[in-house]
Structure formats: structure tokens, C-alpha cells
Amino acid sequence: MNNFKLLAISFAYPPLAYPRSIQVARLLKHLDVSTVIVCADEKYARKDLTLETNAEPKLEKCLRVPFLTSRWKNIAGSISHYLPFPLWNKTPDRYRSWNPIALKAVKNFVHYSRYNPDILVTFSQPISVHLLGLELKKHYGWPWVVHFSDPWVDNPLNKSDPLTRSVNYSLEQKVLEVADKTFFVSYETVDLVMAKYPEEWKKKVCVLPHSFDPELYPEPLKNHNSQIIIRHVGNFYRKRTPKPLFETLKCILSSNPDCLSNVCFELIGAINPLSQYKKRFASFPKGLVSIKPSVPYHESLKQMVSADGLLIIDAPAEISVFLPSKLIDYIGARLPILGFTSPGTSSRLIQNLGGWVADPNDATAMAEKLKSFLSFLRHNRSCRKSAWGKSSVRRKYEASVVAKSFKEVLWALL
């Protein structure tokens, strides 16, 4: 643990129940360097005590800095994301008010403990944390690594007004110019974000995907039920909805309903807004679709490994640049994967594994892929192998492999 000293800053960290919490904790846990992390203590946020419980003991220190906001401000901040008001809580997000408090905490820690890290790394989401990193870089001059899980200005899920986009572009430009190294989770994200910047800046960019920890998955219980269970584990919100699945089922029910005999699709997680889909859901045969609430992380892994197949649904797009962390969790479950996702990051990965993919804008293609997927599950159920998918592809996303790649890049900065 004495290779070099790393100061990591991530608003999201366990037990805060954000997908980013899991990925940051997992990466640092497997990094095997002396790490101090600065993270948020968010009073009103949802927490999950099952998230990476063995990660924090491997840290040198964990500084939890309060996110000082009231419940009504949290609600207002969430609502503001969907309102057309320029700038308000959008440059880059409502978590920016955490930065001054976190900056003071870091400076106090550095001063009183005489701490001098070899490298500073900031992890988003939220994006605001990179502005904190920019301040620390300017003040201390430490080598600075920026890690993005999603695009900033070019995020296709965020439709900004011209003024807000202009301010965010200016901020993003400053971060990417000053950072010593920048990480994105996919090549598609690199192409999207860096297309507007000098070629020289691209030399500082690396791709580092999310990872799964094979040690966290429980042994699957034997399913003595004859029913085929396909699970989608994760929340639906904004442009990511269950509509592609419902359209596909409607198409198959009208042409080949026997194909769906003794099949259940379980959607585990929140659907916002659920009321929009209630009529469509109610029209399906009883038992075909089951909607269940969100579960703690370890329970979600249990639900994955005990299914027959796993489903991922992405927001429709011309090119999908996102790498959902739940897809990486699916890979660790070693079960067949069906993806309703546009061409891009997730589609390429699922196909490389040997899975099934269809564009969420093409109901006919989705129906054909789903029928093929069900045929495979029925044929292979009785003789199910211990691991589905190409092992060489799955191996690239194991936490130990991803952490090793990250560490090698950090070493090169010293």
C-alpha cells in the first residue's frame, strides 16, 4: 500500500446509493495504493449499507464532508433539472455548492496532517467535483487525473439552453486543458467529447470502463419453476423507459403469442412516471410482466444470478455513448443478455460477448431478437453452463484488471 499516495475526490461514495458510489469504491479497493478519499455526507440521500462494505477499510483515510442542503432544496434541485430556466443548478449541476466546503476540508487536512499526495483524481458524477479538482490543481500543482462516467456538455440526455451550454462548454474546456490525464468509460464518449478540442488534448485521454467484482455474486439458487424469468434490474427515468419492451411484447402478442407462453419479465426498480405505462401494462396477459421496487445492491446481484436471462434497455439515440454500470454487473452474473440499445457502446459490448441486440426504435427487430433470445433460453436451460458469454471479453471488465490498467496510467504520471 506504499507505492504512491493518491488523493481521490468523489461526491458519490458508499453508503450513498448512487451507481457511481459502487464504481469508485470498487476501483479504489482494487488499486492497492495509499488512498485518501474525500466524499459527501448527504443527509437526505438514499443509502445502501450493502455497497462495497469491504472497500473503506482498505483506504488510508475517508473524509466525509457534509452536503449542507435542506430537503426542500434537494427537491427543488431535482426539479430544476427538468425546467427551462438558464443556468440555475445547471453549471454544471446542483452539487456545486458542496465544493467550497470540500475545498476547505481538503486544505485543512493537508495543512494539519502535512499530507502531500503524489496524484489527485476526481470522479464524476456529479460533474461539479471536477471544478473542485481544478481549484486544487491551481493551488497545489499536484498531477491531476479527471475521470468521467458520462459526457458533460455533449450528454445527449441533457438538453441545455444556449446560455447554459456556453457556460458549461467554457468550464469543460478549462478542466480538459488543465488536467494531466482524462479518463472516459467508452471510445464512443471519447469521440463525442473530444471532437471539438485540439488534437493535442486527445493524447491525454484514456478509456477505462466500469468493472464488476466476481467475489460479490452469490451462488444462484436452483430454479425448479418451469417459468422462464427475464429480469431488468435498474431504474427507468427521463428518456430511459420500458416502452421498447412493451412495444415488443405487443408486437409478439399480436402475431405469435405462444412464443411468450410461460415467460415472465421482471422489472426491478423504479419507473418514473409509472402512470404513463399503466394502461399498456394492464393489457398484457397476467404474469407476463411483473414490476417490483428497487432492492439493495447485494439483493440486486442475487436477482441477476437467479434469472434465466437479463435485459437492458437504453434510451433511443443515433449513437449510444453510455456504458451503464448495471450492464457490467450483468456481465459478472454470467447469464445471457438481451439489449434493446442503439448502435454504440452497450451494443458493441453485448455483441462481443455473444448476446442479442436490437435498436429500441425498431419494434420488428426487437421482436425477432426477443424470440431468438427466448429460444436460446429454453433450449439451454436444462443444460445451463456455469458461465455464458466469451470469457476473454468478460475478463476485461473484472475489477482487478480495470484497476491494474488505471494504476499503470497513474504510475506514468509520476
N, C-alpha and C positions, 0 to 999 in steps of 0.2 A: 504493500500500500504506500510505498515511499518513492515511486517512480518520479512523480511530479505533483504539484499542488494545483488543484482545479477549483475555481470559484464558479459555481453554477447558479444561475438565477432563472427560476421558473415560477410564475404565479401559481400554476397548477401543480399540485403535488399531493400524494395521499395524506390524509383520508378524503380530500376534496374529490368528489365523484365526477371528475372530468376525464374523458378519454386521454387527454394529454398528461394527466397525472400518472396514469399507468405507464405510458411510454417513457416518460422522463425518468421515473423511478427505476424502471426495468433497465434502461440503458446505463444509468449511473451505477446500479447494483453490479452489473457485469463488467464495468470498466476497470475495476481494480486499480484505482489511483486514489490518492488522498483528496477527498472531495468535501467541500463546504457548500451547502446549498442554502439559498435564500428563497423562501416561498411564502405564499399568502396564508394567512389565517382568516378565512372568510366566514363570518359568524352565521349568516343565513343560508349559506350554500348547502346543497345536499352532500352528505358524507357517506362513505362506504368503508367500513373498517376492515373489509376483506381485501383491499387493494394493496398488493405488493408489501405484505406485512414484514417480510424479512429484508426490505431494502434499506430502511433508515438505520438499522444497527451497523451497516457497512459504511456509513458516512463518518467523516471526521466531526462534522457538526451540522445541525439543521437549525437555521434561524427562521422562525415563523413570524412574519411581520403582519400585523392586523390590517385588513382592508376595511377602513373606517367608513362605513356607509350604513344607512338605516334600511329597513326592509322596504319602505315605500320608494326609496331611491333605487334600490335594486330592481323593483318592479318597473319604475319609470325608465330606468336604463335599458331594460329588456324591450320595453315598448318602443323606445326611441329608435331602436334598430330598424323598425318597420315604417317609421314615419318619414315624410319627405323633407323634414327640416334640415337645412345645410349645417354641417359641422358638428352639431350638438351630439356629443358622445360618439362621434364617428371619426375622430382624427387621433389615433385610429379607432379607439373604442372606449367604452365607459370605464375601463380599468386603469386609465391613465392617472387617475387621482391617487393610485397606490404608489406611483413612482417616487414622489418626494419623500414619503415616509420610509420606503425601502432604501432609497439613496442614503438617507440619514443613518439608517440602521447599519448599512454596509460600511459607511465611513467611520462610525463609532467602533464597529467590530475591528476594522483594520487598524484603527488608532490604538485602542486599548489592548488588543491581543498581539499587536505588531505583526499582523498577518500580511503576507506578501505572496499572492498566488502566482504561479507561472503562466496560467491561462485563465481567461474569463470566457464563459459561454452563456449565452442567453437563449432560452427556449420559448417559442410561441406555439400555441395560442395562450393568452391573448397577445396580439401584436405589440401592445404598449410596452412590453418588457424590453423590446429592442431599443426603445428610446432611453430607457434606464441604462442599458448597456452602452449606448452612445455617450451618455454623460460620464460614466465610469471610465470609458476608454480615453476620453478627453482629459480627465482629471489625473488618472494614474498611468496611462500609456501601456497597460497590460495587453499582450496579444489577445485579440477578441474574435471569438467564433460565434456566428449567428446561425441558429437552426430554425427553419420554418417548417411547420407541418402543413400549412395551407398558403396559397398566394395571398398577397396583401392588396395592392392596387388592382391587380388583374383577377381577383377572385370572381368567378362568373356567378356566384350565388349572391354577391353584394352589388346592388345597382345604385351607385352613388350619383348625386347631382354633380355638375361640372366643378363647382367651387370645392366641394368636399374631395373630389377626386384629385384636383390640382394640389391641394394641401397635402394629401396623403402621398401623392407622387413625389413631392418635394422631400417629405420625411423619409420615404423609402429610399430615395436617391442618396440621401446623406448616410443612411445606415449601410447600404451596399458599397458605397465609396470608401467608408472608413474601416469597415470590417476587414479583418485579415483573412478570414475564411467564411464561406457561406454554404450551408447545407440545405438541400431540399429533399423531399421524400420520393420524388419521381423525376424521370428525364423529361416528361411532358411539362411538369411545372417549371423546370429549368428553361425549356424552350419558350414557354409563355412569358415568364417574368423577365428573362434576360434579353429578350429580343429588342427591347427599347434602350439597352445600355451598351457602352463601349465594349468592344471585343476583349479588351484587356481585363475587364472586370470578370469575364466568364472564366478566366484562368483561376480565379479564387473559388470557384463553385465545385461542390461535390454532391453526389447523391447518396443519401443514407436513409434506407427505408425504416418503417416501423418493424418491430420484432415481436416474437412470441417466446414464451418460456415453457419448454416441454415438461418441466418439472411441476407445473401448476395444474396440469389436467388430471382429473380423477379417472379412475378406471370406469369405463362405461358399464352400466347395468345391462344385463341381457334383456332384450325386449321380446317378451313372449306374446305380445299382441300382434295380430296379423296385419294391423293397420300400418300403412306407410306414413311416417311422420317427417315432414319437411319443415325446418324451422328458420325463421328470420329473427335474429337476436339484435335488437338495437332500436333506437327511436326514429320515428318519422317526423320531419318538421320542414317548414318552408317548402322548397321545391322537391325535396326527397319525400315521396309519398307512396302508399301501397297501390296507387292507381294502376301501374303496369301489371301487377299480379291480378288485380280484379278484372282488368280488361282481358287478360289472357284466359282466365278461368271462364269468363263469359263466352269467349270465342270457342273454347273447347266444349263447354256445356251445350252449345247450340249445334255442334257438328259431331262430336264424339264423346258423349257424356260417360260412357263406360270406362274410358281411359282414366277417369278420376274416381272410380269405384274404390272404396276402402282407403282413401287418401285424406290426410289432414294437413293443412298448412297452419302452423302455429306462429303467430306474430307476437313476439315477446318484447314489450317496450311500449312507450307512449306513442300515440298517433294524434298529432295536432294539426288541424282540428278533426276529431273523430266524427263529429256530427256530419261532416261533408260526405262521409263514406257509409253511413249507417244504412241508407236505403239499398245501396249496392250490396252491402254485406248481408242484409236481411233476405235478399232474393236468392242467395245460394242454398243448395241443399244442406240440411242440418249436419253439422260436424265437419263440413268441408274446410271451413276457416274458423280458427279459434284465436281470439285476441286476448292476450294476457298482459298484466302490468310488468313494469321493469323489475328486475331482480338484482341482488348484489352480484358483484363481479364473479366470485367463485361459483355461485349458483349458475351464472350465465355459461361458464365453461362446462359445467355439468350438463346443462341443457343442450349444449352443442354436441358433446360426445355421445349423448344418448339418443340423438336423432338418427334418421336414415340418410338424410341429405340436408344440405344447408343452402339457404337462399340469400342473395344480396341484391338490393335494389338501389340504384343510384339515380340522381336527378338527371333528366334528359339533357344532353348537351351535344354540340357538334364534335368536340373533343373533350373527354373527361380527364382532368388532370389530377383528380383526387385519389389518394390511397387510403381508404377507410381503415382505421385500426381494427375494426371488427373483422374485416376480411383477413387480416393477418392472424387474428385469433382463430378464424375458421381454418386456416392452413394448418395451425397447430393441432386442431381437432382431428385432422387426417381423414376427413369424410368428403364425399363427392360434393362439389359446389356448382350451383347454377347461378349465373349472374345476369340480371337484367340491367345492363350498363352500356353506355355509349362507347364507341371506339376510344381507346386511351389507356390509362394506367391500369385500372382494375381489369378491363377486358383482356389486355395483353397478359397479365399475370395469371388469370384464371385459365386462359387458353394454354399458356406454357405449362401449367400444372396438369392439363388434360381435361379440364372442365368444360362446361356448356355456357355459351354466351349468346345473348340477343340484345339488340338495341331496344330500349324502353319505348321508343317511338313506333316500333313495328310490331303490332299485335300478332300478325301472322307468323313472323319469325319467332316470337316468344312462345306461341302455342306449339310450334314444331319442336323447339328446343326443350320445352317442358315435357312433351310426350316422349322424346328421346331420353330425357333425364329419368322419367318415371320407369320407362322400360329397363334402363340400366339398373335402377334400384331394385326392381322386382326380380330381375334375373340374378343379381349378385347378392341378394340379401341372405340367403341360406348359407352361402359360402363366403361371407364377407371377410375380406383380407384385413390384416391388422392395420394397414395404412394405405389409404387411397392417395393417388397423385404422385407425380415424379419426385422422388426423394432428393434429387440434385437441385431442383427448384426450391423445395421446401427448406432445405438446409440453409439457403442463403438468407432466410428470414429468422433463423434461430438467434436468440438474444446474444449468445456468446460470440457468434460470427459477426453480427452487426456491431457489437461493442468493440471487437478486435479491429474492425475497419476504422471505426471512429478514433480509437486510440492511436492507430498508426498515423492518421492525419494530424492529430494533436501533437504527436512527437515531432513531426516535421516542422512545426512552428517554433520549437524551442531552439 
